Amino acid sequence: MARGSRPVYVISIAASLAGCHPRTLRIYEEEGLVDPVRTDSNIRLYSDEDLQRVRIIRYLTQQRGVNLAGVKMLLHFRDAADLLRELADAIEELDGTESESPRSAAVKPKTARLQAK
């Protein structure tokens, strides 16, 4: 698990680090904007990635005047864009690996034609 994705902060510490009240974090969770990990004893734990997301939410709501429904939509698009970037990187990596196989010589012209369309 990457350091940024490791949940380590309880809600009071997370709220302090994000510059908000713990109730704000609960509201964001209720709205589906953040999803902290829960321990066996039902304690919320936030990661650095969660805190970065909270900072983005606060910026959009406080500095840009976006309501929570709009923030949810923007974060959805952001997450989708991140996923597409990861997919493109994986495809690029696979293309590099395939170039070593004999079959790739036949596949590349077809791929180039599809990309040109």
Rosetta blueprint (number, residue, H / E / L):
1 M L
2 A L
3 R H
4 G H
5 S H
6 R L
7 P L
8 V L
9 Y E
10 V E
11 I H
12 S H
13 I H
14 A H
15 A H
16 S H
17 L H
18 A H
19 G L
20 C L
21 H L
22 P H
23 R H
24 T H
25 L H
26 R H
27 I H
28 Y H
29 E H
30 E H
31 E L
32 G L
33 L L
34 V L
35 D L
36 P L
37 V E
38 R E
39 T L
40 D L
41 S L
42 N L
43 I L
44 R E
45 L E
46 Y E
47 S L
48 D H
49 E H
50 D H
51 L H
52 Q H
53 R H
54 V H
55 R H
56 I H
57 I H
58 R H
59 Y H
60 L H
61 T H
62 Q H
63 Q H
64 R L
65 G L
66 V L
67 N L
68 L H
69 A H
70 G H
71 V H
72 K H
73 M H
74 L H
75 L H
76 H H
77 F H
78 R H
79 D H
80 A H
81 A H
82 D H
83 L H
84 L H
85 R H
86 E H
87 L H
88 A H
89 D H
90 A H
91 I H
92 E H
93 E H
94 L H
95 D H
96 G H
97 T H
98 E H
99 S L
100 E L
101 S L
102 P L
103 R L
104 S H
105 A H
106 A H
107 V H
108 K H
109 P H
110 K H
111 T H
112 A H
113 R H
114 L H
115 Q H
116 A H
117 K L
